[in-house]
Amino acid sequence: MKYNVTDAVVFITGASRGIGRACAVAFARAGARVVVTARSFDELQSLAKQLGGSCVLPIQLDVTDAAQRELALRQARQRFGRVDVLVNNAGWATFATVEKTPPEHIERMLSLNLAAPIAMAQAVLPEMIARGSGQIINISSVVGAQAIPRMTVYSATKAALTSFSTGLRMELRGTGVDVINIAPSSTRTDFFEVAASVDVEATRIAKTQYSPQRVARAVVGASRRRKREVTLSLEGNAISLMRRCSHRLADMTMYWIARFGMPSK
């Protein structure tokens, strides 16, 4: 049975730009009501104006802050009555070797990419389980299946998020609550520029990049079809298949991709 997104209340983290913003637009066009959250409230207000005030609620949120998470969810429920779909999209990365990654950057990646999605899921699951329906959609990455050098810590957080999705899905079997893991490949956002804050020589790791809108369409499609896992590129699927066949070949492939795309000083 397909999931009906029409009139569903969709709570999206990291919605001010990139994939999160595109997901908000895509879900709204599909008839959903959307709660858009991010630290940048000005950009959220612009998005709300674009989508129309009746179907969208912008909330300023640092998703790593427990008190802000609680307040944002309370505001969403006061406005729309419930949360039907949670899209854990907010994320952050640093390009650098493990040796040169600042400890505070490691803490931020662990907090934002892993701990916050788990906390958000914990916060919405009781109402979803009680209703017998709902969805947790985690935006992971192809590097969650196969790590890439100089994004090692980021890859580790996305691998953990993917594993969390798998385990949570098994725990929720029979409850009516879906867990969907989306693994985009290189996407045209400002992600790479932000990630190069430590290693300024880092460049985009792939010539072929997908638009946030394409990713968002896949997210909404996966929600409707209640898919479990979606990898959003031929390259990503190829790397995942390669790893199942030969870890050594997959490691070597990613080594050369990193060496070509992120040249050392």
N, C-alpha and C positions, 0 to 999 in steps of 0.2 A: 504494500500500500504506500502510495506517495505521501510526502509531507506537504501540507497546504501552508504556504508562506503568506497567503493573503490574510491580512489583518493580524498576522503574528507580530509579537513585540520582540524586536531584535536588538540586543545590547552589544555594541561594538567598541572595543578598546583600540586606541591608536587610530582614531577615525579622522584626524585633521588633515591627513594627506595620504598619498600613495594607495596601497591596497585597501586600507581601512576606509578611506574616503570613497573609493570606487565601490566597495561593498555596500556602503550606506546608500549610494545612489542606486545600485542594482536592486537591493532589497526594497527600497522605496518604490521603484518603478514596478516591482512585482506585487505591490499592494501591501507591503508590510509597514508597520510603524517602527521607527528606528530611534534608538537612544545612542547618540554619538558622543563619545568621550575621548578626551585627550588633555594634555597639559595646556595646549594653545587654544584658549577660549575664543579669540578673535577669528581664527580659521574655522572653528566649529559654528560660530554665528553666521559666517559667510555660507557655510554648507547648509545650515538650517534655512537661510533665506532662499537658497537655490532650490531646496526640496519642498519648501512650503511649511508653514508653522504648525499645521494641524497634525501632521504625521511624523514630526521629528522633534526630539528633545535634546538640546545640546547641554552637556554637563562637563565642567572642567574637572579633570581627574588625573592625579598621579597614581597609577594603578598599583604602584609598590607601597602605597600608604594605606594601612588597614582602615583608619578612620575615614579616609576619603572614599575607599571602596564601599564601606557601609553606608555612607551618606548618599553616594551616587545611586546605589541600588534602591535605597529608600525613596529617593526622588523619582526614579523610574517607575516604581510600583505605585507611588502616589498619583502619577500622571496617567499611566496606562493600565495599572492594576496587577501586572504580572511581568515576568520575563520568560518568553517562550524559547528564544534562541540566544545563546551566548557565543559571540565571535571573539576569541582570544587572539587578537592581531598585533597588539603593541609589542615591539621588539627593538633591540639595539645591538650593535656589534662594533668591535674594534678590529682593524686589520693589523696584526702583529704576530710575531712568533710568541710562543708561550713564555720564553725567557724574557721578552721585552714588553709583555703586556702588563700595564700598571695594575697593582692589586685592586685598586678601587674600580677599575674597568671590569675586572673579573667579577667582583661583587655585584656590579650593576647588571651585567649580563645574566648572572644567575638569578638575581632578584626579578628583573623585568621579563626575561625570556622563559623562566621556569616557575619560580615561586609564585609570582603574581597570577599566572593562568591557573595554577592549582588552587590558589585561594579563591579566585573568582568562581571556579567550578564548585568548590565547597559551598560557596555562598548561595548559589542558585539551585543546586541539586535538590534540597529538601522540597521546594515547591514543585519542581518538575516531577519528582518521584510521586509526590502526593497526587498530582493531576494525572499521572500515567502517560505523560508526553513531554517532549522538549528535546532540545539539541545543544550539545557542546561542540563547537567547531573550533579546532585549534589550527592556527596558521603556522606550520612548521617550515621545513625547507628540504630541498634535495640533499643538502649537506648533512641533514639529520640521518640519512641512510649511509652516506659515504663522506667522511670528513675530508676537508681540504686544508693543506698547509697554510699557515698564517691567518687562518680563520678557525683554528683548532678549538679554542674555548667556545666560540659561537656555535661551531658544529656540535660540540658536546652538549650544549644547552638544548639544541634542536633535536638531537638524538634522544635526550631525556624526555623532551616534550612528546615526541613520537611514541616512546615507550609508555609514557603516562596515558596517552590516548588509547593505546592497545589494552593496557591493564584496566583502565576505567571502563572501557567498553565491555569487557568480560564481567566486571563487577555489576554492571547495570543490565545485564542480560535479563530479559523478561519484564523490565520495568516500563518499557515504552519510551525510554530516553535514549537518543542516538548520540554516539560520539564519532565525529568525523575529523580525520586528519588530512589537511591540505598541505602538499609539499610543492610550493612554487620553485621555479628555477630563477635565473637572473631576470629581474623585473625593473622596468624603467621608473625608478624613483630616486630620491636623494639619498637612499640607503648607503650607496658606495662612497659618496663624498663624506658623509658623516663618519663612516667606518674608517676612513683614511686619516683620522685625526692623530693617530700615533705614527703610522707608517705612511708618510706623505708620498712615497714613491708608488704606493698601491694604486692600481687603475682598475677599471672594470674587468671582471674575470671572464666575461663571455661577450663575444661580438653580437650574438643573437640574444635580444632581450625582449621579454613579453610585456605588454602594456598592463597597468593595474586593472584596466577595464576587462581585459581578457581573464585575468585571475578572478576578478569579482564575478564574472558570468559563470565561471567554473564553480565558485563557492555556492552561488545560488542554485545552480544545477545539482550540485552534490547534496545540498539541503533538501531539495524537492525529491530527489531519487533515493535519499537516505543512504548514500554511499559511505563506505567505511574509510577508504583510503583513496586519495587522488594525488597523482604526481603529474605536474603540469608542464612537461616538456618531453620531447623525444630524447633529448640528451640525458635528462634525469632518469627516465625509464631505462635507458641504455646502461647508465652507470649502475643502477640498482641491479639489473640483470647480470651485468659484468661481475659485480661483487658476489652474487650468489654462485657464480661459476668459478671465480678466481679472485681471492682477496688481493693477491700480489698484483694482478693485472689492474684491478680497480685502483689500488694505491698508486701504482706507477702512472696511470692515466691522470689522476687528480694532481699528482706531483708536477707533471708537465703542464697541465692547465694552469696551475698556480704560478709556475716559473714563467710561463708566457704572459699570463694576464696580470701578474703582480710582480714585476721585475724587482730584484734586490738592488740596493744602492751600490 
